[in-house]
Amino acid sequence: MRITTKGQVTIPIEIREKAGLLPNTEVEFRIKGNTVTLKRKKRGTSINL
């Protein structure tokens, strides 16, 4: 998997289905050390980096 020049990456269908990531689902990223995780964003929450 490769990140495009626009910073985009395609999430494989198997992962999207298991995680419930449908079109227009908002997600959030978390950084811990050198690991980045992605999860569905809870409704009504904001993110601070």
PyRosetta script that sets phi, psi and omega in degrees:
from pyrosetta import init, pose_from_sequence

init()
pose = pose_from_sequence("MRITTKGQVTIPIEIREKAGLLPNTEVEFRIKGNTVTLKRKKRGTSINL")
pose.set_psi(1, 141.3)
pose.set_omega(1, -175.8)
pose.set_phi(2, -133.1)
pose.set_psi(2, 144.1)
pose.set_omega(2, 176.3)
pose.set_phi(3, -86.1)
pose.set_psi(3, 133.6)
pose.set_omega(3, 179.6)
pose.set_phi(4, -75.9)
pose.set_psi(4, 171.5)
pose.set_omega(4, 177.6)
pose.set_phi(5, -63.9)
pose.set_psi(5, -18.9)
pose.set_omega(5, 176.8)
pose.set_phi(6, -89.6)
pose.set_psi(6, 2.8)
pose.set_omega(6, 179.8)
pose.set_phi(7, 80.7)
pose.set_psi(7, 20.7)
pose.set_omega(7, -177.6)
pose.set_phi(8, -102.2)
pose.set_psi(8, 150.9)
pose.set_omega(8, 176.0)
pose.set_phi(9, -142.0)
pose.set_psi(9, 145.5)
pose.set_omega(9, 177.9)
pose.set_phi(10, -89.9)
pose.set_psi(10, 125.9)
pose.set_omega(10, 176.5)
pose.set_phi(11, -86.1)
pose.set_psi(11, 122.8)
pose.set_omega(11, -178.0)
pose.set_phi(12, -57.7)
pose.set_psi(12, 146.3)
pose.set_omega(12, -176.3)
pose.set_phi(13, -55.7)
pose.set_psi(13, -38.1)
pose.set_omega(13, -179.3)
pose.set_phi(14, -61.2)
pose.set_psi(14, -41.0)
pose.set_omega(14, 179.5)
pose.set_phi(15, -71.2)
pose.set_psi(15, -43.7)
pose.set_omega(15, 178.8)
pose.set_phi(16, -58.5)
pose.set_psi(16, -43.5)
pose.set_omega(16, -178.9)
pose.set_phi(17, -65.9)
pose.set_psi(17, -45.9)
pose.set_omega(17, -179.7)
pose.set_phi(18, -64.1)
pose.set_psi(18, -34.2)
pose.set_omega(18, -178.0)
pose.set_phi(19, -90.8)
pose.set_psi(19, -5.2)
pose.set_omega(19, -178.9)
pose.set_phi(20, 69.5)
pose.set_psi(20, 33.7)
pose.set_omega(20, -179.4)
pose.set_phi(21, -91.5)
pose.set_psi(21, 94.1)
pose.set_omega(21, 180.0)
pose.set_phi(22, -92.4)
pose.set_psi(22, 166.4)
pose.set_omega(22, 175.9)
pose.set_phi(23, -55.1)
pose.set_psi(23, 140.3)
pose.set_omega(23, -179.6)
pose.set_phi(24, 72.0)
pose.set_psi(24, 9.0)
pose.set_omega(24, 174.0)
pose.set_phi(25, -71.0)
pose.set_psi(25, 132.3)
pose.set_omega(25, 175.9)
pose.set_phi(26, -85.3)
pose.set_psi(26, 139.8)
pose.set_omega(26, -179.0)
pose.set_phi(27, -126.0)
pose.set_psi(27, 163.3)
pose.set_omega(27, 174.7)
pose.set_phi(28, -131.5)
pose.set_psi(28, 151.0)
pose.set_omega(28, 178.5)
pose.set_phi(29, -109.5)
pose.set_psi(29, 142.3)
pose.set_omega(29, 175.2)
pose.set_phi(30, -124.7)
pose.set_psi(30, 140.6)
pose.set_omega(30, 178.9)
pose.set_phi(31, -118.3)
pose.set_psi(31, 126.9)
pose.set_omega(31, 175.7)
pose.set_phi(32, -136.1)
pose.set_psi(32, 108.2)
pose.set_omega(32, -175.0)
pose.set_phi(33, 64.9)
pose.set_psi(33, -123.5)
pose.set_omega(33, 178.6)
pose.set_phi(34, -106.5)
pose.set_psi(34, 21.2)
pose.set_omega(34, 179.2)
pose.set_phi(35, -111.0)
pose.set_psi(35, 132.2)
pose.set_omega(35, 176.6)
pose.set_phi(36, -113.2)
pose.set_psi(36, 129.6)
pose.set_omega(36, 176.2)
pose.set_phi(37, -117.5)
pose.set_psi(37, 153.6)
pose.set_omega(37, -179.7)
pose.set_phi(38, -126.5)
pose.set_psi(38, 136.4)
pose.set_omega(38, 175.3)
pose.set_phi(39, -147.7)
pose.set_psi(39, 161.7)
pose.set_omega(39, 177.0)
pose.set_phi(40, -62.1)
pose.set_psi(40, 138.8)
pose.set_omega(40, 179.8)
pose.set_phi(41, -83.1)
pose.set_psi(41, 134.7)
pose.set_omega(41, 176.4)
pose.set_phi(42, -70.1)
pose.set_psi(42, 144.4)
pose.set_omega(42, -179.8)
pose.set_phi(43, -62.6)
pose.set_psi(43, 140.0)
pose.set_omega(43, 175.2)
pose.set_phi(44, 76.4)
pose.set_psi(44, 14.6)
pose.set_omega(44, 178.4)
pose.set_phi(45, -110.1)
pose.set_psi(45, 153.1)
pose.set_omega(45, 175.5)
pose.set_phi(46, -115.0)
pose.set_psi(46, 165.1)
pose.set_omega(46, -177.7)
pose.set_phi(47, -122.1)
pose.set_psi(47, 136.4)
pose.set_omega(47, 176.8)
pose.set_phi(48, -120.2)
pose.set_psi(48, 127.8)
pose.set_omega(48, 178.5)
pose.set_phi(49, -104.6)
pose.dump_pdb("model.pdb")
